[in-house]
Amino acid sequence: MHRNLGLKHINGTQWKVGKDQIKFPNRVSDNFVPYFSGMCKKSEQLTPEQKRLAISVRPSLIEYLSYTLNFLGVLVGPCSDYQDYVDFIEGRHISKRLKQHSQTCNGQNGYDKTPDLSPLNAVCRKLLVCCGCMLFFLTVTRSLPITYNVNPQFVSTAPFLTRLTYAFFSIQAARPKFYFAWTLADAVNNAAGYGFSGIDENGKPSWELICNLNIVGIETATSFKTFIDNWNIRTGIWLKTVCYDRAPKHRLALTFLLSALWHGVYPGYYFTFITAIPITMAARAIRKSVRHHFLGSSGLKLGYDILTWAATQLAICYTVMPFLLLAVESTMTYYRSMYFHIHIISILAVIALNWKHKPREPAATTKTFSSASSFSSPSSDQCQLSVRGVLT
């Protein structure tokens, strides 16, 4: 499968076939993992979400094939949980979600007290987003090609800040094609009646159950984690379910490596996800050490948010560039032109901040004092008992 994806996707040809193939493992594991949880684990060993998704009865062959070969996700997904898919096929997905929001239905499970649940508005809104993304792609994206970042003349003559600025805008311009594909896939599922997630806080129906991205969350992300949480959401949930929540140790590294392996065999994928490991660790350490100093006033908080937004967007730009360049030579040309600065800063930040927060061994005098206290404690306890005896 990966070999087929590599051969067909190298120049962007037969893209639909390759993308459908890399979604197949998601559906297989999304069926197997809940089945394992439901059949091989005790209820008390599962989290509430794992209990909800657990499969306690083995699916029939037709149910399994219907889920894994679901034509609604034949283009680019998105992935969905098996139990949610079964609820949709059997016609109880909406009523089940309404029961979770019974307060909006005035105690009833019917439709008479709820707003119009038609997906028409959601589908039209998402199709408008697709049109905007397509227009942006045809007018802006093509004028900022990613490959220009490794153009020999540009790399050798342009100043560092110019190269950094072009990299930033070319990555920003590359996102709408992903926005288009994922939003269109979501709209297709909604048009078929799949994707109802319940009633939102404003009392309106929400069709975001299998939404794969949050464009506003991506563009305004002030941390590496926030960006990841809003990008390719369903695949992120899948990675968390099958790897991060189940790995005994090194969960972050194993999850990023699995993501690279799932995407395919191109070296650029591995450069991207391996680079993301120290960046994520550094972002965690910096947030833990620095953020609380900026919460004293709204002005400081605003300045902190602006700074972290810029740092996050530049870090994302640096990280995902190999994902789009794909080849080793192009990736190394880009990283050399950037002087590996994100790698260096991230690794130094992790080392420095982890060393700062590392618990130190108690001094010798402290140990001696603790030992003396431990020897004296029995006598002091006896003293307290004798005093209590006298008082009583």
MIVEX-432401 format. One line per 3 residues: number of its first residue (from 1); their letters; for each residue x, y, z of C-alpha. Coordinates in steps of 0.02 Angstrom, whole numbers, plus 32768, in hexadecimal, padded with zeros to 4 digits. Layout:
<zakes>
NUM> a> X:Y:Z  ...
</zakes>
This chain:
<zakes>
1> mhr> 8000:8000:8000  808A:807B:8030  80ED:804B:7F94
4> nlg> 8054:806A:7F28  8036:8112:7F7E  80EC:8142:7F62
7> lkh> 80EA:8119:7EA9  8045:816D:7E84  8054:8207:7EF1
10> ing> 8105:823D:7EC6  80CB:82BA:7E45  801B:82D4:7E86
13> tqw> 7FCE:8258:7E0B  7F3E:81E5:7E3D  7F34:8243:7EE1
16> kvg> 7E87:81FF:7F0A  7EC2:814A:7F08  7F54:816B:7F7C
19> kdq> 7EF0:81D1:7FF8  7E68:814E:8001  7EE9:80C7:8022
22> ikf> 7F38:8121:80B5  7E8A:8136:8103  7E6E:8079:80FE
25> pnr> 7EE0:8053:8195  7E7F:80D3:81FA  7DDC:8079:81DD
28> vsd> 7E26:7FCE:81FF  7E75:8003:82A3  7DDE:806D:82D3
31> nfv> 7D7D:7FCA:82C9  7DFE:7F5A:831D  7E2E:7FC8:83B1
34> pyf> 7D7C:7FE1:83F4  7D5C:7F27:83D5  7DF6:7EFC:843D
37> sgm> 7DBB:7F74:84C5  7D0C:7F29:84C7  7D3C:7E72:84BE
40> ckk> 7DE5:7E64:8513  7DE5:7EE8:859D  7D81:7EFC:863B
43> seq> 7D0B:7F90:8649  7D6B:7FDE:86D9  7E09:7FE3:866D
46> ltp> 7DB8:8055:85ED  7DA1:8110:85EB  7CEF:8155:85D3
49> eqk> 7D15:8179:851B  7D5C:80CA:8500  7CBF:8081:8550
52> rla> 7C52:80E5:84D9  7CB1:80AA:8440  7CCF:7FF6:8479
55> isv> 7C8A:7F6E:8407  7C44:7EDF:846F  7BFD:7E7A:83DE
58> rps> 7C66:7E44:834A  7C2E:7E9F:82AB  7BF0:7E38:821B
61> lie> 7C53:7E34:8179  7BDB:7EAA:8122  7BE1:7F24:81B4
64> yls> 7C9F:7F20:81B3  7CAB:7F3C:80F7  7C27:7FC4:80FC
67> ytl> 7C8D:8024:817D  7D3A:800C:8131  7D02:802A:807D
70> nfl> 7C88:80B7:80A4  7C77:8119:8001  7C53:81BD:805C
73> gvl> 7D09:81C5:808F  7D53:8184:7FEE  7DAE:8228:7FC6
76> vgp> 7E06:8262:8063  7DA0:8218:80F1  7D86:8254:8174
79> csd> 7D94:81C4:81ED  7D02:819F:825F  7CE4:812D:82F3
82> yqd> 7C94:8086:82CE  7C09:809D:834D  7BDC:8148:8305
85> yvd> 7BD7:80FD:8256  7B67:806D:828E  7AF2:80E8:82E3
88> fie> 7AE8:814A:823F  7AC6:80B0:81D4  7A41:806F:824C
91> grh> 79EE:811A:8256  7A03:8142:830E  7A95:81BC:8308
94> isk> 7A2A:8258:8316  79B5:8219:839F  7A4A:81DA:8401
97> rlk> 7A9E:8283:83FA  79FD:82DC:8428  79EC:8274:84C5
100> qhs> 7A97:82B5:84FB  7A4F:8365:84ED  79A4:8342:8538
103> qtc> 79A1:83EB:858E  7993:8440:84E4  78FD:83D3:84B9
106> ngq> 789A:83FF:8557  78A3:834C:8593  7867:82FF:84F0
109> ngy> 78C7:8290:8479  7864:82C1:83DE  7880:8349:835F
112> dkt> 77EE:83BC:8389  784C:8424:8409  78F3:842B:83AE
115> pdl> 792C:84A0:8322  7932:8466:826E  79B2:83DA:8268
118> spl> 79CB:83DF:81AC  7A83:83E0:8178  7A5C:8459:80E9
121> nav> 7AA2:84F3:813F  7B40:8497:8175  7B5B:8450:80C6
124> crk> 7B42:84F9:8072  7BB7:854F:80EC  7C3F:84CD:80D0
127> llv> 7C2C:84D5:8014  7C43:8592:801D  7CE4:8574:807E
130> ccg> 7D1A:84FB:7FF5  7CF9:857F:7F70  7D60:85FF:7FCF
133> cml> 7DF0:8584:7FE4  7DEC:8555:7F2C  7DEE:860D:7EF9
136> ffl> 7E80:862E:7F6E  7EDD:8598:7F28  7EC6:85CE:7E74
139> tvt> 7EFA:8683:7E93  7F77:8686:7F24  7FBC:85D8:7F41
142> rsl> 7FFD:85C4:7E90  805C:8667:7E9D  80BA:8629:7F38
145> pit> 80FF:857D:7F09  814A:8517:7F96  81DC:84DF:7F29
148> ynv> 821C:8592:7F1D  8257:857F:7FD2  82E2:850D:7F92
151> npq> 8307:8569:7EF1  83C6:8573:7EE9  83CA:8629:7EB2
154> fvs> 834B:865E:7F35  83A5:8600:7FC0  8450:8646:7F92
157> tap> 841E:86FC:7F76  8389:8724:7FE6  83AA:875C:809A
160> flt> 8374:86EB:8129  82DD:8755:8158  82A2:8756:80A4
163> rlt> 82AE:8699:809B  8254:868A:8142  81C9:86FE:8108
166> yaf> 81B0:86A3:8064  81AB:85FC:80BE  8126:863E:8133
169> fsi> 80B4:8680:80AA  80CD:85EB:8037  8099:8574:80C2
172> qaa> 8003:85E1:80EC  7FD3:85DE:8034  7FE3:8520:802B
175> rpk> 7F60:84FF:80B2  7EC0:8528:804F  7ED0:848C:7FE4
178> fyf> 7EC6:8424:8083  7E39:8490:80C3  7DDC:8473:801F
181> awt> 7DF0:83B5:801F  7DC2:8399:80D6  7D30:8414:80D6
184> lad> 7CE9:83C8:8037  7CF6:8319:8081  7C9C:8356:811D
187> avn> 7C14:83A6:80B4  7BFB:8305:8051  7BDF:82A3:80F2
190> naa> 7B69:8328:8136  7B05:8328:8093  7AED:826C:80AB
193> gyg> 7AAC:828D:815B  7B49:8259:81B8  7BA5:82C9:8232
196> fsg> 7B20:8308:82AB  7B77:832C:8350  7AE5:836F:83B6
199> ide> 7AA4:8419:83EB  7B24:84A0:840F  7B22:851D:849F
202> ngk> 7AB8:8595:8437  7A30:8512:841C  7A5C:84F8:8365
205> psw> 7A82:8450:8312  7B3A:842A:82F8  7B7C:83BF:826A
208> eli> 7C31:83B5:82A0  7C3D:82FE:82D9  7CBD:82CE:8256
211> cnl> 7D00:837C:822F  7DB9:836B:8205  7DF7:841C:8225
214> niv> 7DD4:84C2:8279  7E14:854A:8206  7E04:85D5:8286
217> gie> 7E5B:856B:8309  7EE9:8546:8290  7F06:85F8:8259
220> tat> 7EFE:863F:830A  7F5C:85B4:8364  7FD1:85F5:83EB
223> sfk> 8022:854D:8410  8063:84B8:83B0  7FE5:8447:8406
226> tfi> 7F51:84B8:83DD  7F82:84B5:8326  7F8F:83F7:8324
229> dnw> 7EEA:83E4:8380  7E91:8448:82F9  7EE8:83FB:8261
232> nir> 7EB1:8352:821A  7E48:833A:82B7  7E04:828D:8294
235> tgi> 7EB0:8245:826D  7EF1:8295:830C  7E68:823F:836F
238> wlk> 7E93:819B:831A  7F4C:81AD:8346  7F1F:81D7:83FA
241> tvc> 7EAC:8140:8406  7F1B:80BC:83B8  7FC6:80F9:83F2
244> ydr> 7FD5:818A:846C  7F58:8148:84EC  7F9D:8096:84E2
247> apk> 8059:80AB:84D6  80AF:807F:857C  8135:8105:8566
250> hrl> 817E:817F:84E6  80CB:81A1:84AF  80F1:8244:8455
253> alt> 817F:81FE:83EC  8123:815E:83C1  8087:81BD:838D
256> fll> 80E7:8230:8318  8146:819D:82CE  80A3:813F:82B0
259> sal> 805D:81DA:825B  80F4:81E1:81E7  80E5:8127:81BF
262> whg> 802B:8138:819D  8045:81C8:8123  80BD:8166:80B5
265> vyp> 8172:8145:8088  81AC:81F2:8054  8241:8231:80B9
268> gyy> 81ED:82DB:80CD  8165:828E:8139  81E5:8249:81B2
271> ftf> 8245:82ED:81B7  81A3:8346:81E4  8169:82D4:826F
274> ita> 8214:82B6:82BB  8231:8373:82BD  8189:8388:8313
277> ipi> 81C3:8322:83AA  8242:839D:83F4  81D5:8431:83C1
280> tma> 8141:83EA:8421  81AE:83C5:84B8  81F7:8474:84B3
283> ara> 814B:84C4:84A2  810E:8465:853B  81A6:8495:85A2
286> irk> 81A0:854D:8570  80E6:855B:8593  80FC:850A:863E
289> svr> 818D:857D:866B  815A:8622:861E  809F:8634:8604
292> hhf> 806D:8657:86B8  80DB:86F2:86B9  806B:8744:8635
295> lgs> 7FC1:8728:8684  7FC9:87BD:86FA  7F78:8839:8682
298> sgl> 7F18:8838:85DF  7FA3:889A:8588  8028:881B:85B6
301> klg> 7FB5:878D:8585  7F93:87DE:84DC  804D:87F6:84BD
304> ydi> 806E:8741:84EE  7FE5:8703:8478  802B:8769:83E6
307> ltw> 80DB:872B:8406  80A7:8675:8418  8039:8681:837C
310> aat> 80CC:86BC:8314  8140:8638:835F  80BF:85AF:8342
313> qla> 80A0:85DE:828C  815B:85E8:8267  817A:8542:82BE
316> icy> 80ED:84F0:825B  8133:853A:81BB  81DF:84F3:81E2
319> tvm> 8199:844A:8214  8123:8426:8184  8192:8465:80F7
322> pfl> 81E1:83B7:80DE  8131:836D:80D9  8112:83D1:803A
325> lla> 81C1:83C4:7FF1  81C5:8306:800D  8279:82E5:7FD4
328> ves> 8315:82DD:8041  837B:8353:7FD5  82F5:83DA:7FD2
331> tmt> 82D8:83C9:808D  8390:83D9:80B8  83A1:846F:8043
334> yyr> 8313:84C5:809F  8353:849B:814E  8402:84D6:8122
337> smy> 83BA:8579:80E0  8362:858D:8188  8402:855F:81E7
340> fhi> 83A0:84D7:8244  836D:8561:82BD  82CA:8511:82F9
343> hii> 8322:846C:831A  83A9:84C3:837F  8333:8533:83E1
346> sil> 82BD:84A4:840B  8343:842C:8446  8399:84B2:84AF
349> avi> 82F2:84E6:84FC  82C7:8433:852A  8372:8416:8579
352> aln> 8377:84BB:85D7  82C5:84BA:8619  82C5:8402:8648
355> wkh> 8369:841C:86A6  831D:84B3:86FD  8286:8450:8739
358> kpr> 82E5:83B1:8761  82D4:838A:881C  837A:839A:8877
361> epa> 83C2:8323:88F7  83B0:8363:89AA  844F:83AB:89F6
364> att> 84B4:8349:8A75  847E:83BB:8B04  83C9:83A0:8AD5
367> ktf> 83E1:82E4:8AD4  8436:82EC:8B7F  83AA:8357:8BC4
370> ssa> 8327:82E1:8B7D  8380:824C:8BCA  8389:82A4:8C73
373> ssf> 82D2:82CE:8C68  82A6:821A:8C43  8307:81DE:8CDC
376> ssp> 82B7:8261:8D4C  8205:8247:8D11  81DE:81AD:8D7C
379> ssd> 8211:8207:8E1C  81AD:829F:8DEC  8116:8231:8DCA
382> qcq> 812B:81E0:8E74  8138:828D:8EC2  8095:82C1:8E71
385> lsv> 8040:8223:8EAD  807C:823E:8F60  8040:82F3:8F5E
388> rgv> 7F96:82BD:8F1D  7F90:823A:8FA7  7FB3:82BC:902C
391> lt> 7F31:8333:8FE5  7EAE:82AD:8FE1
</zakes>
